Amino acid sequence: MNYIYVMIIFLVFGLAILFAAHFLFYFSIIRFFGIEGILFRKILAWILAILAVSFFFSMFLVQWKDFFLTRAIYFLSGLWLGFLFYLLLALAAVWLIFWAGRIFDFDASRAVLGVVFFSAAFLFSVYGVWNAFNPKLRDISVVIPDLPAVWQGRKIVQISDTHFGAIFRDSFAENLVEKVNSIHPDAVFITGDLLDIEDGDFGSLADILNKIEAPRGIFFITGNHETYIGVGQADEILSKTKVKILKDEVVDLEGLKIIGINYPERNQKKDIVETVKKFQKDFNGKPNILLYHSPVYIKQFAEMGINLQLAGHVHKGQIFPIEFISKLIYGRYIYGLHKLGNHTVYTTAGAGSWGPTLRTSGVPEIPVITLQQSCPLI
């Protein structure tokens, strides 16, 4: 019941913000371009009112029935949400320049400024959409003390935050698998948010995942979105593949300990640090990799003797400049490779997107990690 209340509050609060944003856009458009026609104003107001509720409506719609039309509505409404964000930034810039002109006595045409900044917002959004569908391979080297000889110089791949579902479907998955196989990894680690959209049509995703070539295995832990769609549904899909689901457990890969910790499910009280600590006897003093969806508890895990922590979740903010808000939450661990003694954490930007299907904060990626026992001589 608490979860339902939270969702209702989130929905009401979200709609209030969206209506306020659309009203600001309406007010500014009228002022910028001197629109006085009553009919045009009414049509614009109705269009923006529909757009204000479109994303939440499309989320419910695609969960009710996942097919081409509902997916198209979901994609376009999310795209509008991202575009609106940049339109609002453009509005702020236009108003700022206009009022600066009033103060410092120079002419600043709101119509001209509006065209210039709206065009820039549109082009930046187009880039963001293209970027979202084109993840890149990212090469990284990580030192793990006492790494077994069989792993030295070997490559592992991290896949995270693909959000397969309504938008990222078979063609995206095929392209991702092709890129993974091109570097011939020894093992693949999927660190959560593989799936998206409750009761979605995941097509032939299981067959595509089975095309991944990794002789030492493919391992998966849940992210927050698996808890939204239901961990059972994720288990059902992955049960048809060669992917091994790790549920708060440790496995031994030829002397390399893999610790897989699931994301807490709805209404579940779970102490992540204590959960990992329970397995300390299994990995303490031995080369190891921790899989957990969020880049958290870095200091605690370092003190426990974790060598490499792989995380995702943050999408590097996904949309500029939201990354600065994410940085307030996760600090420097929002993205990239960081060392703390013998502990290394890598937070990937993720391969997919959620919500607006655009990426303007960094490049979506597939990390390719080369394991080493010591730093190479330069």
Backbone torsions as a table, in degrees:
resi	resn	phi	psi	omega
1	MET	NA	-40.2	178.2
2	ASN	-58.8	-38.8	179.9
3	TYR	-62.8	-40.0	179.2
4	ILE	-64.0	-43.3	178.3
5	TYR	-60.7	-42.9	179.4
6	VAL	-61.6	-42.7	-179.9
7	MET	-65.2	-39.2	178.7
8	ILE	-65.1	-44.7	178.5
9	ILE	-61.8	-43.6	178.7
10	PHE	-60.7	-43.4	-179.3
11	LEU	-63.8	-47.2	-179.0
12	VAL	-63.8	-45.9	-179.6
13	PHE	-63.8	-42.8	-180.0
14	GLY	-63.5	-44.0	179.3
15	LEU	-65.6	-37.0	178.3
16	ALA	-61.3	-43.9	179.0
17	ILE	-64.8	-43.2	-178.5
18	LEU	-65.0	-41.8	178.2
19	PHE	-64.8	-39.7	178.1
20	ALA	-63.3	-41.9	179.9
21	ALA	-64.8	-42.1	-179.9
22	HIS	-69.7	-34.6	176.6
23	PHE	-65.8	-40.9	177.8
24	LEU	-61.3	-41.0	177.7
25	PHE	-64.2	-44.6	178.4
26	TYR	-59.3	-50.8	-178.6
27	PHE	-58.0	-43.8	-177.0
28	SER	-69.4	-40.5	179.2
29	ILE	-61.0	-44.0	178.7
30	ILE	-59.6	-44.0	-178.2
31	ARG	-73.2	-42.2	-176.7
32	PHE	-61.2	-45.7	-170.9
33	PHE	-107.0	9.2	174.9
34	GLY	58.7	43.3	-177.8
35	ILE	-79.5	120.3	-177.5
36	GLU	-116.5	-16.1	-178.7
37	GLY	-63.1	123.4	-177.6
38	ILE	-62.3	-43.7	-178.2
39	LEU	-61.3	-45.9	-179.5
40	PHE	-63.0	-40.7	179.1
41	ARG	-61.9	-42.1	179.8
42	LYS	-64.6	-43.4	180.0
43	ILE	-63.3	-45.1	179.3
44	LEU	-61.6	-41.7	-179.9
45	ALA	-62.8	-42.5	180.0
46	TRP	-67.0	-42.2	178.8
47	ILE	-60.7	-45.3	-178.5
48	LEU	-69.4	-33.0	176.7
49	ALA	-64.4	-41.2	177.6
50	ILE	-65.8	-42.9	179.3
51	LEU	-64.0	-30.9	-178.9
52	ALA	-62.9	-33.1	-178.8
53	VAL	-101.4	-3.0	-170.1
54	SER	-62.8	-39.4	-174.8
55	PHE	-69.5	-46.7	178.3
56	PHE	-63.1	-41.0	178.5
57	PHE	-61.3	-43.9	-177.5
58	SER	-67.2	-31.8	176.8
59	MET	-62.3	-45.1	177.9
60	PHE	-67.7	-37.3	-176.9
61	LEU	-64.4	-46.5	-176.3
62	VAL	-72.3	-25.5	175.2
63	GLN	-77.2	-29.4	176.6
64	TRP	-70.8	-45.1	-179.2
65	LYS	-149.3	113.0	-176.8
66	ASP	-96.9	99.4	173.2
67	PHE	-147.5	-176.4	-168.8
68	PHE	-53.8	-47.2	-175.2
69	LEU	-65.3	-46.7	-179.1
70	THR	-67.1	-34.8	176.6
71	ARG	-65.9	-39.1	178.8
72	ALA	-63.5	-42.2	178.9
73	ILE	-64.5	-42.3	179.1
74	TYR	-62.4	-44.1	-179.5
75	PHE	-64.0	-47.5	-176.7
76	LEU	-68.3	-38.4	179.6
77	SER	-68.1	-38.2	176.0
78	GLY	-66.3	-39.6	178.1
79	LEU	-62.5	-41.6	178.0
80	TRP	-62.6	-38.1	180.0
81	LEU	-60.7	-44.2	177.7
82	GLY	-66.9	-41.9	178.8
83	PHE	-63.5	-40.9	179.1
84	LEU	-60.2	-38.8	179.7
85	PHE	-57.2	-45.1	-179.7
86	TYR	-75.3	-28.7	173.6
87	LEU	-63.4	-39.3	178.9
88	LEU	-66.4	-38.1	174.6
89	LEU	-64.4	-37.9	177.4
90	ALA	-65.1	-41.4	177.3
91	LEU	-58.6	-45.3	-179.1
92	ALA	-60.1	-41.5	179.8
93	ALA	-65.0	-42.9	-179.4
94	VAL	-63.1	-47.9	179.7
95	TRP	-62.7	-38.6	-179.9
96	LEU	-63.4	-46.5	179.5
97	ILE	-66.4	-40.6	-179.8
98	PHE	-60.7	-47.5	-178.9
99	TRP	-72.3	-29.3	173.2
100	ALA	-63.6	-38.0	176.7
101	GLY	-63.0	-38.7	177.7
102	ARG	-63.6	-41.9	-176.3
103	ILE	-71.9	-44.5	-174.7
104	PHE	-100.1	11.4	171.7
105	ASP	59.8	55.2	168.6
106	PHE	-134.4	151.4	-173.7
107	ASP	-79.0	125.7	178.0
108	ALA	-132.6	104.7	-178.8
109	SER	-76.3	119.9	179.6
110	ARG	-64.8	-34.3	-179.8
111	ALA	-64.8	-46.9	-179.9
112	VAL	-65.7	-46.1	178.7
113	LEU	-60.6	-39.8	179.3
114	GLY	-60.8	-45.8	179.1
115	VAL	-61.4	-44.7	-177.6
116	VAL	-64.1	-50.9	-175.4
117	PHE	-73.9	-33.3	176.4
118	PHE	-66.5	-38.7	177.9
119	SER	-64.0	-42.0	178.2
120	ALA	-63.3	-41.0	178.1
121	ALA	-62.6	-40.9	179.9
122	PHE	-64.6	-47.5	-178.0
123	LEU	-64.6	-39.4	179.1
124	PHE	-65.8	-36.7	177.9
125	SER	-67.4	-40.4	177.6
126	VAL	-61.0	-44.2	176.0
127	TYR	-58.5	-42.3	-178.7
128	GLY	-61.3	-38.2	178.3
129	VAL	-66.7	-46.8	178.7
130	TRP	-59.9	-44.3	-177.8
131	ASN	-61.0	-38.5	-176.7
132	ALA	-62.6	-29.7	-176.5
133	PHE	-97.5	9.5	-176.6
134	ASN	-132.8	69.0	177.1
135	PRO	-65.2	147.8	-178.1
136	LYS	-114.4	150.4	172.0
137	LEU	-72.7	136.8	179.3
138	ARG	-125.4	118.7	-177.6
139	ASP	-87.6	132.1	-179.1
140	ILE	-139.4	147.3	173.4
141	SER	-117.4	135.9	-178.7
142	VAL	-131.9	132.9	177.6
143	VAL	-92.6	128.6	174.3
144	ILE	-123.1	116.9	-178.8
145	PRO	-58.4	143.0	176.8
146	ASP	58.8	29.9	178.8
147	LEU	-62.9	128.1	179.3
148	PRO	-57.1	147.0	-177.5
149	ALA	-55.9	-33.7	-177.3
150	VAL	-65.1	-20.7	-178.7
151	TRP	-101.0	-11.0	-174.8
152	GLN	-67.1	124.9	-178.4
153	GLY	80.1	2.1	-179.8
154	ARG	-82.5	156.5	-178.1
155	LYS	-108.8	136.8	170.6
156	ILE	-121.4	156.5	-179.1
157	VAL	-121.6	137.6	173.8
158	GLN	-107.0	126.7	173.5
159	ILE	-115.2	128.6	-177.3
160	SER	-149.1	149.3	170.7
161	ASP	54.6	46.1	176.3
162	THR	-76.8	-30.7	179.1
163	HIS	52.9	48.2	175.5
164	PHE	-61.2	136.3	-180.0
165	GLY	165.4	-117.8	-173.8
166	ALA	-69.3	-36.3	-175.0
167	ILE	-104.8	-56.2	-178.8
168	PHE	-85.5	104.8	-170.2
169	ARG	-119.9	-152.5	-169.6
170	ASP	-56.4	-44.7	-176.3
171	SER	-64.5	-39.3	177.7
172	PHE	-65.7	-43.5	179.7
173	ALA	-64.3	-41.6	178.5
174	GLU	-60.9	-43.0	180.0
175	ASN	-64.6	-40.1	179.5
176	LEU	-64.5	-46.3	-179.6
177	VAL	-63.0	-39.1	178.5
178	GLU	-61.4	-41.6	178.9
179	LYS	-67.2	-40.3	178.5
180	VAL	-61.8	-47.2	-177.3
181	ASN	-67.0	-24.2	-177.3
182	SER	-66.5	-20.2	-179.1
183	ILE	-105.8	1.6	173.8
184	HIS	52.9	63.6	-178.8
185	PRO	-73.9	154.2	174.6
186	ASP	-78.9	-34.4	-179.7
187	ALA	-148.9	154.6	178.9
188	VAL	-126.0	133.2	-179.8
189	PHE	-120.0	120.1	-179.4
190	ILE	-101.7	111.2	-170.8
191	THR	-102.1	48.5	168.7
192	GLY	93.9	164.5	-176.6
193	ASP	53.2	40.9	173.3
194	LEU	-68.4	-36.8	-172.7
195	LEU	-115.9	159.0	179.4
196	ASP	-149.4	154.0	176.6
197	ILE	77.4	113.4	179.0
198	GLU	-64.2	134.9	-179.7
199	ASP	58.0	31.2	-179.6
200	GLY	-77.1	162.2	175.1
201	ASP	-91.1	106.7	-175.6
202	PHE	-92.5	13.2	173.2
203	GLY	53.1	-134.1	-178.2
204	SER	-101.6	36.7	-177.0
205	LEU	-57.7	-41.3	-179.2
206	ALA	-59.5	-43.8	179.0
207	ASP	-63.2	-37.7	-179.3
208	ILE	-68.7	-43.6	179.0
209	LEU	-62.2	-30.9	179.0
210	ASN	-69.6	-10.5	177.4
211	LYS	-83.7	-9.5	178.1
212	ILE	-65.6	130.5	-178.9
213	GLU	-107.1	106.0	179.3
214	ALA	-145.4	100.1	-171.7
215	PRO	-59.2	-27.3	-179.2
216	ARG	-99.1	7.3	169.4
217	GLY	115.2	161.8	175.6
218	ILE	-122.1	128.1	-173.3
219	PHE	-126.3	144.1	-173.0
220	PHE	-133.5	137.2	167.5
221	ILE	-127.3	152.9	-175.7
222	THR	-76.5	155.0	169.9
223	GLY	-115.0	-173.2	-178.2
224	ASN	-65.3	-31.2	-177.8
225	HIS	-73.4	-26.8	172.5
226	GLU	-65.1	-32.5	177.8
227	THR	-73.0	-25.3	177.8
228	TYR	-73.7	-45.2	-177.5
229	ILE	-80.6	-17.5	-177.6
230	GLY	108.2	118.0	-178.5
231	VAL	-60.0	-31.2	178.8
232	GLY	-61.0	-39.6	179.5
233	GLN	-67.8	-39.6	176.7
234	ALA	-62.8	-43.2	178.7
235	ASP	-60.8	-40.9	-178.1
236	GLU	-63.7	-42.7	-179.7
237	ILE	-67.2	-46.4	-176.4
238	LEU	-74.3	-18.3	176.7
239	SER	-66.0	-18.1	178.9
240	LYS	-89.9	5.0	-177.3
241	THR	-120.7	178.4	175.7
242	LYS	-91.3	10.0	177.7
243	VAL	-73.2	132.6	176.9
244	LYS	-94.5	123.6	178.6
245	ILE	-86.7	121.9	176.9
246	LEU	-96.1	124.2	-179.1
247	LYS	-120.5	86.2	-178.3
248	ASP	50.2	65.7	-177.6
249	GLU	-152.8	167.9	179.1
250	VAL	-120.5	134.2	174.5
251	VAL	-123.2	151.8	180.0
252	ASP	-104.9	119.1	177.0
253	LEU	-109.3	87.0	177.1
254	GLU	49.3	50.2	175.4
255	GLY	93.6	-6.3	177.3
256	LEU	-106.6	118.0	-177.2
257	LYS	-83.7	127.7	178.1
258	ILE	-110.5	118.4	-179.6
259	ILE	-105.2	114.1	-178.6
260	GLY	-108.6	118.0	-177.8
261	ILE	-117.5	123.2	-179.5
262	ASN	-74.8	153.2	175.3
263	TYR	-71.9	142.3	180.0
264	PRO	-59.6	136.5	178.1
265	GLU	-80.8	172.0	-177.8
266	ARG	-55.2	133.6	177.3
267	ASN	62.3	13.8	178.7
268	GLN	-94.5	126.8	175.1
269	LYS	-91.5	114.1	-173.8
270	LYS	-136.8	122.0	176.5
271	ASP	-89.8	104.5	-174.3
272	ILE	-64.3	-42.0	-179.4
273	VAL	-61.7	-44.8	179.2
274	GLU	-65.8	-35.1	178.7
275	THR	-62.4	-44.9	178.9
276	VAL	-67.4	-38.2	-177.3
277	LYS	-61.1	-30.0	179.2
278	LYS	-61.6	-25.3	-177.1
279	PHE	-100.4	7.8	-173.3
280	GLN	-59.9	-34.3	179.9
281	LYS	-65.6	-23.7	-177.8
282	ASP	-83.3	-25.7	-176.6
283	PHE	-121.3	-8.3	-174.7
284	ASN	-59.8	125.7	179.4
285	GLY	78.6	1.8	179.3
286	LYS	-115.8	148.2	179.5
287	PRO	-59.6	134.7	-173.1
288	ASN	-151.1	160.9	175.1
289	ILE	-133.4	129.6	177.3
290	LEU	-102.7	129.5	175.6
291	LEU	-108.2	114.7	172.5
292	TYR	-147.3	139.0	-167.8
293	HIS	-61.3	-40.8	-174.6
294	SER	-100.8	147.0	178.3
295	PRO	-83.0	74.1	-175.0
296	VAL	-129.8	165.6	176.0
297	TYR	57.4	35.5	-175.7
298	ILE	-61.6	-47.6	-177.8
299	LYS	-63.1	-43.2	-179.4
300	GLN	-62.8	-42.4	-179.3
301	PHE	-68.6	-34.6	177.3
302	ALA	-62.8	-42.4	-179.9
303	GLU	-67.1	-26.8	179.6
304	MET	-78.2	-15.5	-179.6
305	GLY	100.0	18.6	174.9
306	ILE	-71.6	130.3	-178.7
307	ASN	-85.8	-48.1	-178.3
308	LEU	-134.6	124.2	178.6
309	GLN	-111.6	121.7	179.7
310	LEU	-107.1	128.2	-177.0
311	ALA	-141.7	170.4	176.8
312	GLY	-146.4	-120.4	169.3
313	HIS	76.0	-42.9	-168.1
314	VAL	-84.4	-20.5	-179.0
315	HIS	60.4	18.1	-174.3
316	LYS	55.0	31.6	-178.8
317	GLY	88.6	-24.5	178.9
318	GLN	64.7	-50.7	-175.6
319	ILE	-121.6	118.9	176.6
320	PHE	-67.9	135.0	3.6
321	PRO	-101.1	27.4	-179.8
322	ILE	-61.6	-22.2	179.3
323	GLU	-56.9	-28.1	179.9
324	PHE	-70.9	-31.0	174.8
325	ILE	-69.6	-43.7	177.7
326	SER	-61.1	-33.5	-179.4
327	LYS	-68.6	-29.0	175.9
328	LEU	-65.4	-29.8	-178.6
329	ILE	-84.2	-47.4	-172.3
330	TYR	-105.9	-2.8	179.5
331	GLY	62.3	-143.9	-177.2
332	ARG	-70.5	-12.6	-178.8
333	TYR	-83.3	8.2	176.6
334	ILE	-57.9	-29.8	-177.6
335	TYR	-164.5	148.2	168.2
336	GLY	96.4	-171.9	-174.1
337	LEU	-99.5	127.9	-179.0
338	HIS	-138.1	142.5	-179.1
339	LYS	-116.8	143.3	175.0
340	LEU	-139.1	89.8	-173.5
341	GLY	67.3	-127.2	177.2
342	ASN	-85.7	3.9	-178.9
343	HIS	-98.7	130.1	175.5
344	THR	-122.3	134.9	175.1
345	VAL	-121.3	133.9	173.4
346	TYR	-121.8	120.0	174.6
347	THR	-104.2	114.8	-178.6
348	THR	-83.6	152.0	174.6
349	ALA	-73.1	-11.6	179.6
350	GLY	84.7	160.0	-177.2
351	ALA	-94.5	-25.1	-176.0
352	GLY	-115.9	-158.8	-179.2
353	SER	-144.4	161.8	173.8
354	TRP	-130.1	147.2	-179.4
355	GLY	75.3	-125.2	176.4
356	PRO	-60.2	127.3	-176.8
357	THR	-83.8	67.0	173.7
358	LEU	-150.8	149.9	-180.0
359	ARG	-129.0	108.5	177.9
360	THR	-115.5	-1.2	177.2
361	SER	-112.5	91.4	-178.9
362	GLY	81.9	-176.7	-175.3
363	VAL	-113.6	130.9	173.7
364	PRO	-60.6	146.9	-168.0
365	GLU	-147.3	162.3	171.5
366	ILE	-124.5	100.3	-177.7
367	PRO	-67.4	131.7	174.5
368	VAL	-112.8	110.6	-171.0
369	ILE	-108.3	119.6	175.7
370	THR	-92.4	123.8	-177.7
371	LEU	-88.8	134.1	179.9
372	GLN	-135.6	154.9	177.8
373	GLN	-88.6	-26.1	177.6
374	SER	-150.2	162.9	-178.6
375	CYS	-65.8	137.8	178.8
376	PRO	-67.4	146.3	177.8
377	LEU	-72.6	138.3	-179.1
378	ILE	-103.7	NA	NA
